[in-house]
Amino acid sequence: MSKITHRLFLTILGAIVFITVIFLIYNGMQYYNTSLEERVYHQDHSNLKPSGYVGHGLGIAGSFLMITGIVSYMARKRYRFLSRMGSLKYWLEFHIFLCTLGPVLILFHTAYKFGGLVAISFWSMVAVFISGIIGRFIYIQIPHTLEGRELSLDEIKDMKSDIAGVLRSSYNLDEESINVIVDSIKKKVELYEKNPLVRYIKKYFADRETLNNLKLVLSWNNLPKNDYQKVFGLVKNELGLNRRIDRLEYMKRIFRYWHVAHLPFALVMLIIMTIHIGVTLLFGYRWIF
């Protein structure tokens, strides 16, 4: 999938969620703003209540989307034959889409009325959704191949280029400028700083200072605009790799802890959802079937 196609793919998925939310709010806002005691007299109650034609359908659709998102992504990770059916990265993005749209539909299925055992499932779903967003942030901090495999520390180090050699052979820079650039890239943030967040912030500002100094060095050498942009991009890429190397093991450890929190909530949600569906069928709520 090309970069443009990938962006279009993500845009379409995001647009579907956004349009769905706007549509449901627009068509049900008056009903959802009505107090629980007065909703029974509202003209849309028979449709939008959890057991109504629309409300029940939203619950079924939302449950189906979430189960599909969870099962398909887990299957893609477990079964090797599915590896030929697209990159794990795209499966993850589609998993996130289904597990975002699903909870949206479930939210409107409840008509903002939570109680009993189902409330536990709902708030577990909220916890899964929020932790999923956090997990996505952690995931993108860990370098992966195009197929979605995590890169090792040695593989990331191999991605680094001999920047001094590249600058000497490809660009019209004096030796002093090259040494300044190389030394600034190798500049370390104090390793005695144990707090990873503080280290990350310090590294961020150190890199910004490096890039600002780089602009001055390049301006002294009067490089053509095209070469200026290439050197700037090269240095920026090296700084990015340095940051990733610095936080790789920490992020991997955090990601393992994240699974410990994310999976139990998902399991509780699925178990109670199954019980809820079973009880619904037991009491004869068949929707249109």
MIDOSE-1310 file (N, C-alpha, C; in nm, 2 decimals, decimal comma, always signed):
residues 289
mski	+0,08/-0,12/+0,00/+0,00/+0,00/+0,00/+0,09/+0,12/+0,00; +0,07/+0,21/-0,10/+0,15/+0,33/-0,11/+0,11/+0,43/+0,01; +0,20/+0,53/+0,03/+0,17/+0,63/+0,13/+0,04/+0,70/+0,11; +0,02/+0,74/-0,01/-0,10/+0,81/-0,05/-0,23/+0,73/-0,02
thrl	-0,22/+0,60/-0,07/-0,33/+0,51/-0,05/-0,35/+0,48/+0,10; -0,24/+0,47/+0,18/-0,26/+0,45/+0,32/-0,32/+0,57/+0,39; -0,28/+0,69/+0,35/-0,35/+0,81/+0,41/-0,50/+0,81/+0,38; -0,53/+0,78/+0,25/-0,67/+0,78/+0,21/-0,75/+0,67/+0,29
flti	-0,68/+0,56/+0,31/-0,75/+0,45/+0,39/-0,78/+0,50/+0,53; -0,68/+0,56/+0,59/-0,70/+0,61/+0,73/-0,81/+0,72/+0,73; -0,80/+0,81/+0,63/-0,90/+0,92/+0,62/-1,04/+0,87/+0,61; -1,06/+0,76/+0,53/-1,19/+0,71/+0,51/-1,24/+0,64/+0,64
lgai	-1,15/+0,57/+0,71/-1,19/+0,51/+0,84/-1,23/+0,61/+0,94; -1,15/+0,72/+0,95/-1,18/+0,83/+1,04/-1,31/+0,90/+1,01; -1,33/+0,92/+0,88/-1,45/+0,99/+0,83/-1,58/+0,90/+0,87; -1,57/+0,77/+0,85/-1,68/+0,68/+0,89/-1,72/+0,70/+1,03
vfit	-1,62/+0,70/+1,12/-1,65/+0,71/+1,27/-1,71/+0,85/+1,29; -1,65/+0,96/+1,24/-1,70/+1,09/+1,26/-1,84/+1,11/+1,21; -1,87/+1,07/+1,09/-2,00/+1,09/+1,03/-2,10/+1,01/+1,11; -2,07/+0,89/+1,15/-2,16/+0,80/+1,23/-2,20/+0,88/+1,36
vifl	-2,10/+0,93/+1,43/-2,12/+1,00/+1,56/-2,22/+1,12/+1,53; -2,18/+1,20/+1,43/-2,27/+1,32/+1,40/-2,41/+1,28/+1,36; -2,42/+1,17/+1,28/-2,56/+1,13/+1,24/-2,64/+1,08/+1,36; -2,58/+1,00/+1,45/-2,65/+0,95/+1,57/-2,69/+1,06/+1,66
iyng	-2,60/+1,16/+1,68/-2,63/+1,27/+1,77/-2,74/+1,36/+1,71; -2,73/+1,39/+1,58/-2,83/+1,47/+1,52/-2,97/+1,41/+1,52; -2,98/+1,28/+1,50/-3,11/+1,22/+1,50/-3,16/+1,18/+1,63; -3,08/+1,18/+1,74/-3,13/+1,14/+1,87/-3,11/+1,23/+1,98
mqyy	-3,05/+1,35/+1,95/-3,02/+1,44/+2,06/-3,14/+1,48/+2,15; -3,25/+1,51/+2,08/-3,37/+1,55/+2,16/-3,41/+1,44/+2,25; -3,41/+1,31/+2,21/-3,45/+1,20/+2,29/-3,35/+1,18/+2,41; -3,22/+1,18/+2,37/-3,11/+1,16/+2,48/-3,11/+1,27/+2,58
ntsl	-3,15/+1,39/+2,55/-3,16/+1,50/+2,64/-3,28/+1,50/+2,73; -3,38/+1,41/+2,70/-3,50/+1,40/+2,78/-3,47/+1,31/+2,90; -3,52/+1,35/+3,01/-3,50/+1,27/+3,14/-3,55/+1,13/+3,12; -3,49/+1,04/+3,20/-3,52/+0,90/+3,19/-3,67/+0,88/+3,22
eerv	-3,73/+0,96/+3,31/-3,87/+0,94/+3,35/-3,96/+0,98/+3,24; -3,92/+1,08/+3,16/-4,01/+1,13/+3,05/-3,98/+1,07/+2,92; -3,88/+0,99/+2,90/-3,85/+0,93/+2,77/-3,96/+0,84/+2,72; -4,02/+0,77/+2,81/-4,13/+0,67/+2,77/-4,24/+0,74/+2,69
yhqd	-4,25/+0,87/+2,71/-4,36/+0,95/+2,64/-4,31/+1,01/+2,51; -4,18/+1,00/+2,49/-4,12/+1,06/+2,37/-4,15/+0,99/+2,25; -4,17/+1,05/+2,14/-4,21/+0,99/+2,01/-4,11/+0,89/+1,96; -3,98/+0,91/+1,99/-3,87/+0,82/+1,94/-3,84/+0,71/+2,04
hsnl	-3,91/+0,70/+2,15/-3,88/+0,60/+2,25/-3,88/+0,46/+2,20; -3,98/+0,43/+2,12/-3,99/+0,29/+2,07/-3,88/+0,25/+1,98; -3,82/+0,35/+1,92/-3,70/+0,32/+1,82/-3,57/+0,33/+1,89; -3,55/+0,43/+1,98/-3,41/+0,46/+2,03/-3,39/+0,40/+2,17
kpsg	-3,49/+0,34/+2,24/-3,46/+0,27/+2,36/-3,37/+0,15/+2,33; -3,30/+0,10/+2,43/-3,21/-0,01/+2,41/-3,27/-0,13/+2,35; -3,40/-0,16/+2,37/-3,46/-0,27/+2,31/-3,54/-0,23/+2,19; -3,54/-0,11/+2,15/-3,61/-0,06/+2,03/-3,55/-0,10/+1,90
yvgh	-3,62/-0,07/+1,79/-3,58/-0,11/+1,66/-3,44/-0,06/+1,63; -3,41/+0,07/+1,65/-3,28/+0,13/+1,62/-3,18/+0,10/+1,73; -3,23/+0,12/+1,86/-3,14/+0,09/+1,97/-3,08/-0,05/+1,98; -3,17/-0,15/+1,96/-3,13/-0,29/+1,96/-3,04/-0,32/+1,84
glgi	-3,07/-0,26/+1,72/-2,98/-0,28/+1,61/-2,84/-0,22/+1,63; -2,83/-0,11/+1,70/-2,70/-0,05/+1,73/-2,62/-0,14/+1,82; -2,69/-0,20/+1,92/-2,62/-0,29/+2,01/-2,57/-0,41/+1,94; -2,65/-0,47/+1,85/-2,60/-0,58/+1,77/-2,48/-0,55/+1,68
agsf	-2,50/-0,44/+1,61/-2,39/-0,39/+1,52/-2,26/-0,36/+1,59; -2,28/-0,29/+1,71/-2,16/-0,25/+1,79/-2,09/-0,38/+1,84; -2,16/-0,47/+1,89/-2,11/-0,59/+1,95/-2,03/-0,67/+1,84; -2,10/-0,68/+1,72/-2,04/-0,75/+1,61/-1,91/-0,69/+1,57
lmit	-1,90/-0,56/+1,56/-1,78/-0,49/+1,52/-1,67/-0,51/+1,62; -1,70/-0,50/+1,74/-1,59/-0,52/+1,84/-1,54/-0,66/+1,84; -1,63/-0,76/+1,84/-1,59/-0,90/+1,84/-1,50/-0,93/+1,71; -1,55/-0,88/+1,60/-1,48/-0,89/+1,48/-1,34/-0,83/+1,48
givs	-1,33/-0,71/+1,54/-1,20/-0,64/+1,55/-1,11/-0,71/+1,64; -1,15/-0,77/+1,75/-1,07/-0,84/+1,85/-1,02/-0,97/+1,79; -1,12/-1,05/+1,74/-1,09/-1,19/+1,69/-1,00/-1,18/+1,57; -1,03/-1,09/+1,48/-0,95/-1,09/+1,35/-0,80/-1,05/+1,38
ymar	-0,78/-0,95/+1,47/-0,65/-0,90/+1,50/-0,57/-1,01/+1,57; -0,63/-1,08/+1,67/-0,57/-1,19/+1,74/-0,53/-1,30/+1,65; -0,62/-1,33/+1,55/-0,60/-1,44/+1,46/-0,48/-1,40/+1,37; -0,47/-1,28/+1,32/-0,36/-1,23/+1,24/-0,23/-1,25/+1,31
kryr	-0,23/-1,22/+1,44/-0,10/-1,23/+1,52/-0,06/-1,38/+1,54; -0,16/-1,47/+1,55/-0,13/-1,60/+1,59/-0,11/-1,70/+1,47; -0,18/-1,68/+1,37/-0,18/-1,78/+1,26/-0,09/-1,73/+1,14; +0,01/-1,80/+1,11/+0,11/-1,76/+1,01/+0,05/-1,75/+0,87
flsr	-0,05/-1,83/+0,84/-0,10/-1,83/+0,70/-0,17/-1,69/+0,67; -0,21/-1,62/+0,78/-0,27/-1,49/+0,76/-0,17/-1,38/+0,73; -0,04/-1,41/+0,75/+0,06/-1,31/+0,73/+0,07/-1,27/+0,58; +0,02/-1,35/+0,49/+0,02/-1,32/+0,35/-0,10/-1,23/+0,31
mgsl	-0,19/-1,20/+0,41/-0,30/-1,12/+0,38/-0,29/-0,98/+0,44; -0,18/-0,91/+0,40/-0,16/-0,78/+0,44/-0,07/-0,76/+0,56; -0,01/-0,64/+0,58/+0,08/-0,61/+0,69/+0,00/-0,61/+0,82; +0,07/-0,65/+0,93/+0,01/-0,64/+1,06/-0,02/-0,50/+1,10
kywl	+0,05/-0,40/+1,05/+0,02/-0,26/+1,08/-0,12/-0,22/+1,03; -0,15/-0,27/+0,91/-0,29/-0,24/+0,86/-0,40/-0,31/+0,93; -0,37/-0,43/+0,98/-0,47/-0,51/+1,06/-0,49/-0,44/+1,19; -0,38/-0,38/+1,25/-0,39/-0,31/+1,37/-0,48/-0,19/+1,35
efhi	-0,46/-0,11/+1,25/-0,53/+0,01/+1,22/-0,68/-0,02/+1,20; -0,71/-0,14/+1,13/-0,85/-0,18/+1,11/-0,91/-0,22/+1,24; -0,83/-0,29/+1,32/-0,87/-0,33/+1,46/-0,91/-0,21/+1,54; -0,83/-0,11/+1,54/-0,86/+0,02/+1,61/-0,99/+0,08/+1,56
flct	-1,01/+0,08/+1,43/-1,13/+0,14/+1,37/-1,25/+0,06/+1,41; -1,25/-0,07/+1,41/-1,37/-0,15/+1,45/-1,39/-0,14/+1,60; -1,28/-0,13/+1,68/-1,30/-0,12/+1,82/-1,32/+0,03/+1,87; -1,33/+0,12/+1,77/-1,37/+0,26/+1,80/-1,52/+0,27/+1,76
lgpv	-1,55/+0,23/+1,64/-1,68/+0,24/+1,59/-1,78/+0,16/+1,67; -1,74/+0,04/+1,71/-1,82/-0,05/+1,79/-1,86/+0,01/+1,92; -1,77/+0,06/+2,01/-1,81/+0,12/+2,13/-1,90/+0,25/+2,11; -1,88/+0,32/+2,00/-1,97/+0,43/+1,97/-2,11/+0,38/+1,95
lilf	-2,13/+0,28/+1,88/-2,27/+0,22/+1,85/-2,32/+0,17/+1,99; -2,24/+0,10/+2,06/-2,28/+0,05/+2,19/-2,33/+0,17/+2,29; -2,26/+0,28/+2,28/-2,29/+0,39/+2,37/-2,43/+0,44/+2,33; -2,46/+0,45/+2,20/-2,60/+0,50/+2,17/-2,70/+0,39/+2,18
htay	-2,66/+0,26/+2,18/-2,75/+0,15/+2,21/-2,80/+0,16/+2,36; -2,71/+0,20/+2,45/-2,75/+0,21/+2,59/-2,84/+0,33/+2,61; -2,85/+0,43/+2,52/-2,92/+0,55/+2,53/-2,88/+0,63/+2,66; -2,75/+0,61/+2,69/-2,69/+0,68/+2,81/-2,76/+0,64/+2,94
kfgg	-2,80/+0,51/+2,94/-2,86/+0,46/+3,06/-2,78/+0,34/+3,10; -2,71/+0,35/+3,21/-2,62/+0,24/+3,26/-2,67/+0,19/+3,39; -2,67/+0,06/+3,41/-2,71/+0,00/+3,54/-2,69/-0,15/+3,54; -2,68/-0,20/+3,66/-2,67/-0,35/+3,68/-2,54/-0,40/+3,63
lvai	-2,54/-0,53/+3,59/-2,43/-0,60/+3,54/-2,37/-0,54/+3,41; -2,46/-0,50/+3,33/-2,42/-0,44/+3,20/-2,33/-0,32/+3,22; -2,35/-0,24/+3,33/-2,27/-0,13/+3,35/-2,12/-0,16/+3,37; -2,10/-0,28/+3,43/-1,96/-0,33/+3,44/-1,90/-0,35/+3,30
sfws	-1,98/-0,41/+3,22/-1,93/-0,44/+3,08/-1,90/-0,31/+3,01; -2,00/-0,21/+3,03/-1,98/-0,08/+2,96/-1,86/-0,01/+3,00; -1,84/+0,00/+3,13/-1,72/+0,07/+3,18/-1,59/+0,00/+3,15; -1,60/-0,14/+3,14/-1,48/-0,22/+3,10/-1,45/-0,18/+2,95
mvav	-1,56/-0,17/+2,87/-1,54/-0,13/+2,73/-1,47/+0,01/+2,72; -1,51/+0,10/+2,81/-1,45/+0,24/+2,81/-1,31/+0,22/+2,85; -1,28/+0,14/+2,95/-1,14/+0,12/+2,99/-1,05/+0,06/+2,88; -1,11/-0,04/+2,81/-1,04/-0,10/+2,69/-1,02/+0,01/+2,58
fisg	-1,12/+0,09/+2,56/-1,10/+0,19/+2,46/-0,99/+0,29/+2,49; -1,00/+0,34/+2,61/-0,90/+0,44/+2,66/-0,76/+0,38/+2,66; -0,75/+0,26/+2,71/-0,62/+0,19/+2,72/-0,57/+0,16/+2,58; -0,66/+0,14/+2,49/-0,62/+0,11/+2,35/-0,56/+0,23/+2,28
iigr	-0,61/+0,35/+2,32/-0,55/+0,48/+2,27/-0,41/+0,49/+2,32; -0,39/+0,46/+2,45/-0,26/+0,47/+2,52/-0,17/+0,37/+2,46; -0,22/+0,24/+2,43/-0,14/+0,14/+2,37/-0,09/+0,17/+2,24; -0,18/+0,24/+2,16/-0,14/+0,28/+2,02/-0,02/+0,38/+2,03
fiyi	-0,03/+0,47/+2,13/+0,08/+0,57/+2,14/+0,21/+0,49/+2,18; +0,20/+0,40/+2,27/+0,32/+0,32/+2,31/+0,37/+0,24/+2,19; +0,28/+0,18/+2,11/+0,32/+0,10/+2,00/+0,40/+0,17/+1,90; +0,36/+0,29/+1,86/+0,43/+0,37/+1,76/+0,56/+0,42/+1,81
qiph	+0,59/+0,41/+1,94/+0,72/+0,45/+1,99/+0,82/+0,34/+1,97; +0,77/+0,22/+1,94/+0,86/+0,10/+1,92/+0,88/+0,08/+1,77; +1,00/+0,09/+1,72/+1,02/+0,08/+1,57/+0,98/-0,06/+1,53; +0,91/-0,07/+1,41/+0,86/-0,19/+1,35/+0,90/-0,19/+1,20
tleg	+0,91/-0,32/+1,15/+0,93/-0,33/+1,01/+0,79/-0,30/+0,94; +0,79/-0,30/+0,81/+0,67/-0,28/+0,73/+0,57/-0,39/+0,76; +0,62/-0,51/+0,79/+0,53/-0,62/+0,82/+0,48/-0,62/+0,96; +0,53/-0,52/+1,05/+0,47/-0,51/+1,18/+0,56/-0,58/+1,29
rels	+0,68/-0,64/+1,25/+0,76/-0,70/+1,35/+0,85/-0,60/+1,42; +0,86/-0,62/+1,55/+0,94/-0,52/+1,63/+1,09/-0,53/+1,59; +1,15/-0,42/+1,58/+1,29/-0,42/+1,55/+1,38/-0,43/+1,67; +1,49/-0,50/+1,67/+1,58/-0,51/+1,78/+1,67/-0,39/+1,79
ldei	+1,74/-0,38/+1,90/+1,83/-0,27/+1,92/+1,94/-0,27/+1,81; +1,99/-0,39/+1,78/+2,10/-0,40/+1,68/+2,04/-0,35/+1,54; +1,92/-0,39/+1,51/+1,86/-0,36/+1,38/+1,84/-0,20/+1,37; +1,81/-0,14/+1,48/+1,79/+0,01/+1,47/+1,93/+0,07/+1,46
kdmk	+2,03/+0,02/+1,53/+2,16/+0,08/+1,51/+2,21/+0,06/+1,37; +2,18/-0,05/+1,30/+2,22/-0,07/+1,17/+2,16/+0,03/+1,07; +2,04/+0,09/+1,11/+1,98/+0,19/+1,03/+2,05/+0,33/+1,03; +2,14/+0,34/+1,13/+2,21/+0,47/+1,14/+2,32/+0,47/+1,03
sdia	+2,33/+0,59/+0,97/+2,43/+0,60/+0,86/+2,56/+0,66/+0,92; +2,67/+0,65/+0,84/+2,79/+0,71/+0,87/+2,78/+0,86/+0,82; +2,72/+0,94/+0,91/+2,68/+1,07/+0,87/+2,80/+1,16/+0,83; +2,91/+1,14/+0,91/+3,03/+1,21/+0,87/+3,08/+1,18/+0,73
gvlr	+3,08/+1,06/+0,70/+3,12/+1,02/+0,56/+3,03/+1,07/+0,45; +2,90/+1,07/+0,48/+2,80/+1,12/+0,39/+2,82/+1,27/+0,37; +2,84/+1,34/+0,48/+2,86/+1,49/+0,47/+2,98/+1,52/+0,39; +3,09/+1,44/+0,41/+3,22/+1,48/+0,34/+3,21/+1,44/+0,19
ssyn	+3,14/+1,33/+0,16/+3,14/+1,29/+0,02/+3,04/+1,35/-0,07; +2,93/+1,40/-0,01/+2,81/+1,44/-0,09/+2,78/+1,59/-0,08; +2,84/+1,66/+0,02/+2,80/+1,80/+0,04/+2,92/+1,89/+0,05; +2,91/+2,01/+0,01/+3,02/+2,11/+0,01/+3,03/+2,17/+0,15
ldee	+3,08/+2,10/+0,25/+3,09/+2,15/+0,39/+3,23/+2,15/+0,43; +3,28/+2,25/+0,51/+3,41/+2,25/+0,56/+3,42/+2,15/+0,67; +3,55/+2,11/+0,71/+3,57/+2,01/+0,81/+3,52/+2,05/+0,95; +3,54/+2,18/+0,98/+3,49/+2,23/+1,11/+3,34/+2,21/+1,12
sinv	+3,27/+2,25/+1,02/+3,12/+2,24/+1,02/+3,08/+2,09/+1,04; +3,15/+2,00/+0,97/+3,11/+1,86/+0,98/+3,13/+1,81/+1,12; +3,24/+1,85/+1,18/+3,27/+1,81/+1,32/+3,17/+1,86/+1,42; +3,13/+1,99/+1,40/+3,02/+2,04/+1,48/+2,89/+1,97/+1,47
ivds	+2,85/+1,93/+1,35/+2,73/+1,86/+1,33/+2,74/+1,72/+1,39; +2,85/+1,65/+1,37/+2,86/+1,51/+1,42/+2,86/+1,51/+1,57; +2,94/+1,61/+1,63/+2,94/+1,62/+1,78/+2,81/+1,65/+1,84; +2,73/+1,73/+1,77/+2,60/+1,77/+1,83/+2,50/+1,65/+1,82
ikkk	+2,52/+1,57/+1,72/+2,43/+1,45/+1,71/+2,46/+1,35/+1,82; +2,59/+1,34/+1,85/+2,64/+1,24/+1,95/+2,62/+1,29/+2,09; +2,57/+1,41/+2,11/+2,55/+1,47/+2,24/+2,45/+1,39/+2,32; +2,49/+1,36/+2,44/+2,41/+1,27/+2,53/+2,34/+1,35/+2,63
vely	+2,21/+1,31/+2,66/+2,14/+1,36/+2,78/+2,19/+1,29/+2,90; +2,20/+1,36/+3,01/+2,26/+1,30/+3,13/+2,19/+1,16/+3,16; +2,28/+1,06/+3,17/+2,22/+0,92/+3,19/+2,19/+0,90/+3,34; +2,23/+0,99/+3,43/+2,20/+0,97/+3,57/+2,06/+1,01/+3,59
eknp	+1,99/+1,07/+3,50/+1,85/+1,11/+3,52/+1,76/+0,98/+3,50; +1,71/+0,93/+3,62/+1,64/+0,81/+3,62/+1,50/+0,82/+3,56; +1,44/+0,93/+3,58/+1,30/+0,95/+3,54/+1,29/+0,96/+3,38; +1,23/+0,86/+3,32/+1,23/+0,85/+3,17/+1,16/+0,97/+3,11
lvry	+1,06/+1,02/+3,18/+0,98/+1,14/+3,12/+1,07/+1,26/+3,12; +1,14/+1,28/+3,23/+1,23/+1,40/+3,24/+1,34/+1,39/+3,13; +1,40/+1,26/+3,12/+1,50/+1,24/+3,02/+1,45/+1,27/+2,88; +1,32/+1,23/+2,85/+1,26/+1,25/+2,72/+1,25/+1,39/+2,69
ikky	+1,20/+1,47/+2,79/+1,18/+1,61/+2,77/+1,32/+1,68/+2,75; +1,42/+1,64/+2,83/+1,55/+1,70/+2,81/+1,61/+1,67/+2,67; +1,59/+1,54/+2,63/+1,64/+1,50/+2,50/+1,57/+1,58/+2,39; +1,44/+1,60/+2,41/+1,36/+1,68/+2,31/+1,42/+1,82/+2,29
fadr	+1,44/+1,89/+2,40/+1,50/+2,02/+2,39/+1,64/+2,03/+2,34; +1,72/+1,92/+2,38/+1,86/+1,91/+2,33/+1,86/+1,89/+2,18; +1,76/+1,81/+2,13/+1,75/+1,79/+1,98/+1,71/+1,92/+1,91; +1,62/+1,99/+1,97/+1,57/+2,12/+1,91/+1,69/+2,22/+1,90
etln	+1,77/+2,22/+2,01/+1,89/+2,31/+2,01/+1,99/+2,26/+1,90; +2,00/+2,13/+1,88/+2,09/+2,08/+1,78/+2,05/+2,13/+1,64; +1,91/+2,12/+1,61/+1,86/+2,16/+1,48/+1,87/+2,31/+1,46; +1,86/+2,39/+1,57/+1,88/+2,53/+1,55/+2,02/+2,57/+1,52
nlkl	+2,11/+2,49/+1,59/+2,26/+2,52/+1,56/+2,29/+2,47/+1,42; +2,22/+2,36/+1,38/+2,25/+2,31/+1,24/+2,21/+2,42/+1,14; +2,10/+2,49/+1,16/+2,06/+2,59/+1,06/+2,17/+2,70/+1,05; +2,23/+2,73/+1,16/+2,34/+2,83/+1,16/+2,46/+2,78/+1,08
vlsw	+2,50/+2,66/+1,11/+2,61/+2,60/+1,05/+2,59/+2,59/+0,90; +2,47/+2,55/+0,86/+2,44/+2,53/+0,71/+2,44/+2,67/+0,64; +2,39/+2,77/+0,72/+2,38/+2,90/+0,66/+2,52/+2,96/+0,63; +2,62/+2,92/+0,72/+2,75/+2,97/+0,70/+2,82/+2,91/+0,58
nnlp	+2,77/+2,79/+0,54/+2,83/+2,73/+0,42/+2,76/+2,76/+0,29; +2,65/+2,84/+0,30/+2,58/+2,88/+0,18/+2,54/+2,77/+0,09; +2,49/+2,66/+0,15/+2,45/+2,55/+0,07/+2,33/+2,58/-0,02; +2,32/+2,52/-0,13/+2,19/+2,53/-0,22/+2,07/+2,48/-0,14
kndy	+1,96/+2,53/-0,17/+1,84/+2,50/-0,09/+1,81/+2,35/-0,09; +1,83/+2,28/-0,20/+1,81/+2,14/-0,21/+1,90/+2,06/-0,12; +2,03/+2,10/-0,12/+2,13/+2,03/-0,03/+2,10/+2,06/+0,12; +2,06/+2,19/+0,14/+2,03/+2,23/+0,28/+1,92/+2,14/+0,33
qkvf	+1,81/+2,12/+0,26/+1,70/+2,03/+0,30/+1,74/+1,89/+0,32; +1,83/+1,84/+0,23/+1,87/+1,70/+0,25/+1,96/+1,68/+0,37; +2,05/+1,77/+0,40/+2,14/+1,76/+0,52/+2,05/+1,77/+0,64; +1,96/+1,87/+0,64/+1,87/+1,89/+0,76/+1,79/+1,76/+0,78
glvk	+1,73/+1,70/+0,68/+1,66/+1,58/+0,69/+1,74/+1,46/+0,74; +1,87/+1,46/+0,69/+1,96/+1,35/+0,74/+1,99/+1,36/+0,89; +2,02/+1,48/+0,93/+2,05/+1,50/+1,08/+1,92/+1,48/+1,16; +1,81/+1,52/+1,11/+1,68/+1,50/+1,19/+1,65/+1,35/+1,20
nelg	+1,68/+1,28/+1,10/+1,66/+1,13/+1,10/+1,75/+1,06/+1,20; +1,88/+1,11/+1,21/+1,97/+1,05/+1,30/+1,93/+1,08/+1,44; +1,88/+1,20/+1,47/+1,84/+1,24/+1,60/+1,72/+1,15/+1,64; +1,63/+1,13/+1,55/+1,51/+1,05/+1,57/+1,55/+0,90/+1,61
lnrr	+1,65/+0,85/+1,54/+1,70/+0,71/+1,57/+1,76/+0,71/+1,71; +1,83/+0,82/+1,74/+1,90/+0,82/+1,87/+1,79/+0,82/+1,98; +1,68/+0,89/+1,96/+1,57/+0,89/+2,06/+1,51/+0,76/+2,07; +1,49/+0,69/+1,96/+1,43/+0,56/+1,96/+1,52/+0,46/+2,03
idrl	+1,65/+0,46/+2,01/+1,74/+0,37/+2,07/+1,74/+0,40/+2,23; +1,73/+0,52/+2,27/+1,74/+0,56/+2,41/+1,61/+0,51/+2,48; +1,50/+0,51/+2,42/+1,37/+0,47/+2,49/+1,32/+0,33/+2,45; +1,39/+0,26/+2,36/+1,34/+0,13/+2,31/+1,30/+0,03/+2,42
eymk	+1,40/+0,00/+2,51/+1,38/-0,10/+2,61/+1,27/-0,06/+2,71; +1,27/+0,07/+2,74/+1,17/+0,12/+2,83/+1,03/+0,11/+2,77; +1,01/+0,14/+2,65/+0,88/+0,14/+2,58/+0,84/-0,01/+2,57; +0,93/-0,10/+2,54/+0,89/-0,24/+2,53/+0,85/-0,29/+2,67
rifr	+0,91/-0,25/+2,77/+0,87/-0,29/+2,91/+0,73/-0,23/+2,94; +0,71/-0,10/+2,91/+0,58/-0,04/+2,93/+0,47/-0,11/+2,85; +0,50/-0,15/+2,73/+0,41/-0,22/+2,64/+0,36/-0,36/+2,70; +0,46/-0,43/+2,77/+0,43/-0,55/+2,83/+0,33/-0,53/+2,95
ywhv	+0,36/-0,42/+3,03/+0,27/-0,39/+3,14/+0,13/-0,35/+3,09; +0,13/-0,28/+2,98/+0,00/-0,23/+2,92/-0,09/-0,35/+2,89; -0,03/-0,46/+2,83/-0,11/-0,58/+2,80/-0,17/-0,64/+2,93; -0,10/-0,63/+3,04/-0,16/-0,68/+3,17/-0,28/-0,60/+3,21
ahlp	-0,29/-0,47/+3,17/-0,41/-0,39/+3,21/-0,52/-0,40/+3,10; -0,48/-0,41/+2,97/-0,57/-0,40/+2,86/-0,65/-0,53/+2,84; -0,58/-0,65/+2,85/-0,65/-0,77/+2,82/-0,75/-0,81/+2,93; -0,73/-0,80/+3,06/-0,83/-0,83/+3,15/-0,96/-0,75/+3,13
falv	-0,95/-0,62/+3,11/-1,07/-0,54/+3,08/-1,14/-0,59/+2,96; -1,07/-0,63/+2,86/-1,13/-0,68/+2,73/-1,20/-0,81/+2,76; -1,14/-0,90/+2,85/-1,20/-1,03/+2,88/-1,33/-1,01/+2,96; -1,32/-0,92/+3,06/-1,44/-0,89/+3,14/-1,56/-0,84/+3,05
mlii	-1,52/-0,75/+2,96/-1,62/-0,69/+2,87/-1,69/-0,80/+2,79; -1,61/-0,89/+2,73/-1,66/-0,99/+2,64/-1,74/-1,09/+2,72; -1,70/-1,13/+2,84/-1,78/-1,22/+2,92/-1,92/-1,17/+2,95; -1,92/-1,04/+3,01/-2,05/-0,98/+3,04/-2,13/-0,95/+2,92
mtih	-2,07/-0,92/+2,81/-2,14/-0,89/+2,69/-2,21/-1,02/+2,64; -2,14/-1,14/+2,66/-2,20/-1,26/+2,62/-2,32/-1,30/+2,71; -2,30/-1,27/+2,84/-2,41/-1,30/+2,93/-2,53/-1,21/+2,90; -2,50/-1,08/+2,87/-2,61/-0,99/+2,83/-2,69/-1,03/+2,71
igvt	-2,61/-1,08/+2,61/-2,67/-1,12/+2,48/-2,76/-1,25/+2,51; -2,70/-1,34/+2,59/-2,77/-1,46/+2,63/-2,90/-1,43/+2,70; -2,90/-1,34/+2,80/-3,02/-1,31/+2,87/-3,12/-1,24/+2,78; -3,07/-1,15/+2,69/-3,16/-1,09/+2,59/-3,24/-1,19/+2,51
llfg	-3,16/-1,29/+2,46/-3,23/-1,39/+2,38/-3,32/-1,47/+2,46; -3,29/-1,50/+2,59/-3,37/-1,58/+2,67/-3,51/-1,51/+2,70; -3,50/-1,38/+2,70/-3,63/-1,31/+2,73/-3,70/-1,27/+2,60; -3,65/-1,33/+2,49/-3,73/-1,32/+2,36/-3,70/-1,19/+2,28
yrwi	-3,60/-1,12/+2,31/-3,57/-1,00/+2,22/-3,49/-1,04/+2,10; -3,55/-1,06/+1,99/-3,49/-1,11/+1,87/-3,46/-1,01/+1,76; -3,49/-0,88/+1,79/-3,48/-0,77/+1,69/-3,56/-0,80/+1,57; -3,50/-0,81/+1,45/-3,58/-0,83/+1,33/-3,57/-0,98/+1,28
f	-3,50/-1,06/+1,36/-3,48/-1,20/+1,31/-3,60/-1,29/+1,34
